[in-house]
Amino acid sequence: MYHHRITTCDDGQDRELPVLVYLASPYTSPDIAVCEQRYQSACRATAALIRAGQTVFSPIVHSHPLV
C-alpha cells in the first residue's frame, strides 16, 4: 500500500509524490549492548514498514553500520 500526496508543480500540473516515512527511534546509551538492541529493534520496525509498502528512512538503520 503506497501513500501519495498530491502537489501542484511549478508548471501547474498536479503530481502524486510518494510519502517518505521518517522512523525516529532511541539509540544513544552508555551501554553498547543497549545501542545494538535499539539498532536491531529499528531494523525490525523498518523492515515491517517496507513489507507494508512504505518508503522508509531510519537514521539509525541507515547509519549504525557506518560507525
C-alpha positions as CSV (number, residue, x, y, z in Angstrom):
1,M,0.0,0.0,0.0
2,Y,1.7,3.1,-1.2
3,H,0.7,6.5,0.1
4,H,1.0,9.5,-2.1
5,R,0.2,13.2,-1.7
6,I,-0.9,15.4,-4.5
7,T,1.1,18.5,-5.1
8,T,0.9,21.2,-7.8
9,C,4.2,21.8,-9.5
10,D,5.6,24.9,-11.0
11,D,4.2,24.0,-14.4
12,G,0.7,24.0,-12.9
13,Q,0.3,20.2,-13.2
14,D,-0.8,18.1,-10.2
15,R,1.5,15.2,-9.5
16,E,1.4,12.3,-7.0
17,L,4.5,12.2,-4.8
18,P,5.5,9.3,-2.6
19,V,5.3,9.8,1.1
20,L,8.5,9.1,3.0
21,V,8.1,7.7,6.5
22,Y,10.8,9.0,8.8
23,L,11.3,6.5,11.6
24,A,12.6,8.1,14.7
25,S,13.9,5.8,17.5
26,P,16.1,5.9,20.5
27,Y,19.7,4.9,20.2
28,T,22.2,6.6,22.5
29,S,23.2,4.8,25.7
30,P,26.4,4.4,27.7
31,D,25.9,0.6,27.3
32,I,26.9,-0.5,23.8
33,A,24.6,-3.6,24.1
34,V,21.7,-1.3,24.5
35,C,22.7,0.6,21.4
36,E,22.9,-2.7,19.5
37,Q,19.4,-3.8,20.8
38,R,17.9,-0.4,19.8
39,Y,19.5,-0.8,16.3
40,Q,18.0,-4.3,15.9
41,S,14.6,-3.0,17.0
42,A,14.8,-0.2,14.5
43,C,15.7,-2.7,11.8
44,R,12.7,-4.8,12.6
45,A,10.4,-1.8,12.5
46,T,11.9,-0.5,9.3
47,A,11.5,-3.9,7.6
48,A,7.9,-4.2,8.7
49,L,7.1,-0.8,7.2
50,I,8.8,-1.7,4.0
51,R,6.9,-5.0,3.8
52,A,3.7,-3.0,4.2
53,G,4.7,-1.0,1.2
54,Q,6.0,2.2,2.8
55,T,9.1,4.1,1.8
56,V,11.1,4.5,5.0
57,F,14.2,6.4,6.2
58,S,15.5,5.5,9.6
59,P,18.7,7.3,10.6
60,I,19.6,4.5,13.0
61,V,19.2,1.8,10.4
62,H,20.9,3.7,7.6
63,S,23.9,4.9,9.6
64,H,24.6,2.4,12.5
65,P,26.7,0.1,10.3
66,L,28.9,3.1,9.4
67,V,30.3,3.5,12.9
